[in-house]
Amino acid sequence: MSLNPRLATRPLSSDSFGGSIERSSVAMQILERIKTALIRGELKPGDYLPSESELTHSLGIGKSSVREAIKMLQAIGVVEVRRGQGTVIRREPGDPLVDPMAFGMILARGMTRDVMEFRLMFEPAYTLQAMHNATPEDHARIRQAIEAMEAAIANGEQTAHHDVAFHRAILAATHNPMTIRVGETLIQLIEAALETSMQTLPEVALKDHKAIYAAFQAGDAAGVQAAIEVSSESWETNLTYVD
């Protein structure tokens, strides 16, 4: 006889979410309580949330508000609803249907210079992190991205996809989910600029990537930072955002 998946996880009481809550913005308050429970360690990845009925009773709210909160958690990749089993906190973040970080950064990106300053701070940091954590497989993927970009330029078929592939290969080499998520958001912010770069200065972009990887492969932290700084000189020209 198979075990009930609820019994295979650490039992979680609905008391972790506190008592009844105000009627205004009920779903958002449920989200805040779940976030607090995660931060305090009262709720952990792999745990099942209390049932809809339990939450409804303990918080003194309607089922529609509980369902709304669960849908919001699903949308941002925090929970997974398993039919006939319940709602479980993901052990790793899922691919969100809506990425609040991306929307937040897009709305708050401000002037072009703000984007540039953030990239100039963050790109060297994650590249150095990747340099220390990269496996032979990661190195192979980075080289493949450079080779694919070079071939596309030779055929006049280069797009932002070829530039992005290089940055994503380095991000993946960090093996840090938080770094990767922030990096993916940055890529979304600058992808239009990368397309401009690939259409106007593809050889410069390729040269920059080769210089960055040469230092990366050699384990030369100062060289990585210097190569990215040289590359950054063309960023302002290629950014297409309106100040």
Buried (B, 14 or more C-beta within 10 A) or exposed (E): EEEEBBEEBEEBEBEBBEEEBEEEEBBEBBBBBBEBBBEEEBBEEEBBBBBBEBBBEBBEBEEEBBBBBBEBBBBBBBBBEEEEEBBBBBEEBBEBEEBEBBEEBEEEBEEBEBBBEBBBEBBBBBBBBBBEBBEEEBBEBBBEBBEBBBEBBEEEEBBBBBBBBBBBBBBBBBBBEEBBBBBBBBBBBBBBBBBBBBEEBBEBBBBBBBBBBEBBBEEBBEBBBBBBEBBBEBBEEBBEBEE
